């Protein structure tokens, strides 16, 4: 893929709105422990000043919960589970076109 197309596609996938959609998508697939980690990550406090202008606080919290889940799985050494969830997200989401 040319760099002019690859860079915008990668940037879109690290945005809070994409990550929030990904978090909602994988919730039914999670174990009880994984769901608890996501819930705790979502409920972690962050000031309104730290929320990017491109997202709302609820969306940002959901995105943070996804990051917490992947950090948790990484610390446990669960690379197969990380790969499984990433593949599911990749196969079941689309990137929104940006104007």
C-alpha positions as MATLAB code, in Angstrom:
seq = 'XXXXXXXXXXXXXXXXXXXXXXXXXXXXXXXXXXXXXXXXXXXXXXXXXXXXXXXXXXXXXXXXXXXXXXXXXXXXXXXXXXXXXXXXXXXXXXXXXXX';
ca = [
       0.000    0.000    0.000;
       1.389    3.450   -0.823;
       2.458    5.608    2.131;
      -0.123    8.265    1.219;
      -2.861    5.686    1.869;
      -1.194    3.705    4.650;
      -0.548    6.622    7.003;
      -4.149    7.950    7.077;
      -5.461    4.403    7.545;
      -3.147    3.785   10.498;
      -3.969    7.157   12.076;
      -7.687    6.399   11.815;
      -7.237    3.161   13.762;
      -5.590    4.829   16.730;
      -8.337    7.443   17.101;
     -10.640    7.173   20.108;
     -13.800    6.709   18.041;
     -12.355    3.674   16.212;
     -11.039    2.161   19.445;
     -14.389    2.735   21.169;
     -16.169    0.878   18.346;
     -13.589   -1.917   18.595;
     -14.138   -2.189   22.357;
     -17.887   -2.574   21.865;
     -17.314   -5.131   19.121;
     -15.201   -7.505   21.221;
     -17.121   -7.214   24.505;
     -19.200  -10.357   23.820;
     -16.001  -12.348   23.210;
     -14.313  -11.485   26.505;
     -13.787  -13.696   29.510;
     -15.072  -12.515   32.865;
     -11.580  -11.324   33.881;
     -11.034   -9.497   30.588;
     -14.412   -7.779   30.884;
     -13.554   -6.694   34.437;
     -10.264   -5.168   33.229;
     -12.089   -3.250   30.499;
     -14.695   -2.014   32.961;
     -12.041   -0.841   35.380;
     -10.132    0.883   32.564;
     -13.293    2.592   31.327;
     -14.160    3.845   34.802;
     -10.664    5.220   35.515;
     -10.906    8.939   36.022;
      -9.416   11.356   33.578;
      -9.910   15.070   33.504;
     -11.967   16.668   30.747;
      -8.837   18.571   29.738;
      -7.106   15.308   28.751;
      -9.849   14.248   26.312;
      -8.909   15.006   22.695;
     -11.078   17.515   20.846;
     -11.947   14.861   18.263;
     -13.852   12.691   20.771;
     -16.298   12.976   23.631;
     -15.454   11.819   27.182;
     -17.569    8.628   27.030;
     -15.977    7.586   23.755;
     -12.529    8.351   25.136;
     -13.216    6.205   28.229;
     -14.296    3.283   26.038;
     -11.110    3.649   23.972;
      -9.038    3.722   27.156;
     -10.701    0.505   28.312;
      -9.540   -1.228   25.129;
      -5.983   -0.036   25.692;
      -6.141   -1.305   29.279;
      -7.294   -4.716   28.088;
      -4.436   -5.073   25.615;
      -1.933   -3.868   28.203;
      -3.263   -6.421   30.683;
      -3.036   -9.243   28.147;
       0.482   -8.171   27.189;
       1.618   -8.210   30.818;
       0.197  -11.716   31.185;
       2.068  -12.818   28.067;
      -1.137  -13.721   26.222;
       0.104  -12.880   22.733;
      -2.184  -15.443   21.081;
      -5.238  -13.854   22.712;
      -4.070  -10.377   21.687;
      -3.636  -11.576   18.110;
      -7.069  -13.242   18.166;
      -8.811  -10.068   19.350;
      -6.898   -7.818   16.942;
      -7.769  -10.082   14.020;
     -11.440  -10.063   15.012;
     -11.436   -6.263   15.232;
      -9.595   -5.911   11.924;
     -11.980   -8.266   10.100;
     -15.155   -6.728   11.549;
     -14.571   -2.980   11.397;
     -14.266   -0.460    8.651;
     -12.341    2.761    8.730;
     -14.549    5.820    8.364;
     -13.598    7.976    5.397;
     -12.179   11.350    6.431;
     -12.966   14.513    4.513;
];
